[in-house]
Amino acid sequence: MAICLYRLGRGDYYFTIAEMFEVGVSTVAGITEDVCEAIINNLWNESVVNHFPKNEQTFREKMLDMEQMWQFPCCWSAIDGCHISIKCPPGGLEWSKEYHNFKNVFSIVLMGMVDAKCRFIWISCGYPGSSHDLIIMQSTTLWQDIVHGKILPGIAKNVGGVDVPSLIVGDSALPFQTWLMKPYTNAVLTEKQKYYNYRLSRARMVTGHKTIDPVTGERRDREVIRNLLQMTRSPPVRDTCHQATLIRNCLSEKLGREKEEHGVC
């Protein structure tokens, strides 16, 4: 257990840990794999699955927690992805290029959803590092179930004359849906739109810097990002949903009024 936790916590090389604990490299690798598998088998349901809302009541509880703790209305979870570095897969660069990401390292992608209490409620892991968040999201059963109306309850809150359903908040890489809010990406934003983006980012609890080149520290060109993440492989998704725009605009107005009235900073 100590060997596995040290590996997970520090990320040191196997041979370094082997020297520290005076065991073989293969022993460290075997212990890490066995303990990780045991952790998943014994704690997955308790630590992840059981936190996913199962009915209207649990959805309402999640939404209330998010509004009370992070002051974002109608939201029940936040979603984002991160890269987990791996060794170059077998087969050389030609065969492993799909795992080579925009940070110039090999990785797999972990995409997760968390609730207001920072608990994972859903996780997908294993897609190659070159995969864009949109590709991964569309490939999950979660996406299909939500699109086909199998998960989200038929509840809504009237905000400024618009019925706002239960929401997930994400970054700009994800598609704009009535149930998935993302930031405004206009070239010029109003003060209310800027404040909305701030509140949405705070509610997400996680931030990404995918558009920053890790070598130069400068923002990447849009087309460079699209090529690196192979975004052209993803099926087309309409990103100009009229109803989603109404929902985002009414939330922007609501949050803007709260700021003006000094209700929430």
N, C-alpha and C positions, 0 to 999 in steps of 0.2 A: 504493500500500500504506500509506504514512504517513497519508494522508487517511482511509482506511477505519479503520485502527487507532485513530486519534485520535477518530473518531466513535464507535466501539464502546467505547473506554476511558473517554471523558469524557462522551459523550452530549450534546455541545453542539449548538445549532441549526445547520442547514446554512448559513445566511447568515453565522453567526459564523465557521465553519470556512472558508467561501469568502473572507472578508476576510483571515483569517490566512494562507492559502496563495495569495491573489491569483488566484483562479479564480472561475468562475461558480457560482451555486447549483446549477444543473442539472448542472454537471460533478461537483460533490461528490456529489449524489444518484446520478448514474450510476456513478461510481467505487465508492461504497459498495455499491451493489447488485451490481455485477459482481464485486467482490472477495469479497463474502460468498458469492455463488453458486459462485465458483471454490474457496473454502475448503471448502464443503460437498461439492462434487463430488469433490474430491481427498482430503479427510481424513475423510469420514464413516465409511467402512468401517474405516479404520485406527484412528480415535479413539473410535468408538462400537460399531459392529456387532461388531468382532472381540473386544471385551471381554465380550460376552454369552456366558454358558456354553452350550456346545453338547452336552455329554454328561455322564454321571454323574461322571466324573473331574473335569471343570472345575467342576461344581457343588460337589463336595467341597472343591476348592481355595478357592473363594469362601467357603464356610462356615468353613473353617479360618482364612482370613485375618480374617474378621469376628470370630471367637471370640478369636483371638490379639491383634488390634489394638484391638478395642472391647468384648471380653468379653461378647458376647451370643451364646448358643449357637444352633446350627442355622440361623442367618440368613445369607443369601447376598447380600442387597441391601436398600437403603432407598429409599423412594419419597416424593416430595413435589412440590408444584406452586408456581409463582411467576407473578406478573403482569408482563408486559412492556408498558410504557406506549406508546401510539400516539397519533397525531393523530386527531381526530374523523373517522370515516369519512364519505365522501360521502353526501348524502341528508338531512342535518340530524339533529336530536336524535331525531325520531320513528323514523327508519330505522336509526339507529345505537345505539339504546338497549340492544341486547344486548351491546354492547361496553363499556357503562358499568358499572363494577364497584363494589363496596362501599366502595372508597377514594375514590369520586367522581372517578375518572379513566377514560379510555378505555384498554382494554388487550386483549391476547390472553394466553392462558394457556400456559405451558410446563410440562409435567409430565415429570419425569425420574426415572430410577432410577440409583443410584450404588453402586459396590462399596466394599469396605473401604478401598481405596486412593484414594478420592474420584474415581474415574473414571466418567464416564457409560457406562452399558451399554445404555440404552434411553431414547428421547426421543419425546414427542409434543408438537407445538406448533401453535398456530393457532386453538384454540377461543376463542369470544368471552369477554370478561372476566367476563360475568355467569354463566358456566357453573360449576356446582359440581364439585369434584374427583370426586365419585361419578359424575356424568353423563359426564365425560370418560373416566374409567377404564373404565366399562362400554361405551363406544363404541369402544374400541381392540381391535385383533386380539389384543393381548397378553392381555387379560381373557378373551376367547373361547377362546384357545388353552389358557390355564391351566385354565379351568373344564372344558374338554373333555379335559383330561389329555394335552395335546400337548407340554407344555414341561417340567414338573417331573418329576424322576426319582423312581422308587419307593424312595427311601431314607428312613430315619428313625433317630432316636437315642432310646433308652429313657431317659427322665428321670422318676424317681420312679414308675415303673410305667406311664408313658404314652408311647406312641410319638409323638415330635415330628418332623414332616416338615420339609423344607427351607422356610424362612420368608422372607417379605418383611416389613419393618417400616414402618409408616406412622403418620399422625396419626389423630385421632378422626373426621375427616371421611370416611374410607374405611370400607367395610363389613368387618365382623368375619368372617374366614374361617379355616379350618384352616391355610391357607398365608399368611395376611395378619394379622399381629399389630398391635394398636393399644393405646393406653394404657387403663387403668381410668378410667372417667368417673363412678364413684359419687360421691354427695354427700359421703360420709365414707369415707375410705380407711384401711386398716390400715397399719402401718409397712412391712410386706412389699410391699403394693401400691404404696405411695409409692416405695419403693426400686426396684421393678420399672419403674414409670413413668420414673424417673430413668435407669435403665440402658437402657431402650428409646429414650428421647429422645437419649441420648448415641450410641447405635448408629445412629440416623437421620442424625446429622451435620448435619442441617438443621432449623431450627425455623421455625414460622410464627406470625403474630400476627393471624390472620384475625378473631378475635373482639374485637379492640380497635378502638374508633373512633379514626381518625387525627386527628380534630379535638379531641375532648374527652379522649382517652387513657383513657376508661372502657370497661368491658366492655359489648358490645352485648347487647340482649335477644335470646333464642333465636329468637323468631318474626321479629324484624327481620332476623336473619342468614338465616333460611330464605327470606324474601321477596326479599332482595337477591340471593341466589345461586340463586333459582328452583329450590329443592330439590324442590318438588312436581312438577317435570317429570321427575324421574328415576324409572325403573321401581322398584317395591318390591323391596328386597333384605332377606332375613331377617338380622337383626343379633344373633340370640341362639343362634348355632350351639352346640350342646351340646359337640361334640368340640373346637371352638375354645376354649370356656371351660375345658375340662379341660387343654388344652395351655397356656393362659395361666396357669392356677392352678399347674400343676406347675413352670412356669418361674419364677413368682413365689416359690414355695417354695425352689427351687434357688438363686436369686439371693439370697434372704433368708438362707439358710444360709451362703452365701459371705461375706455381710457380717458375720454373727455370728462366723464363724470367722476374720475378718480376712483372707480370701483375696483379695478385690477390694474396693476402696473406691469 
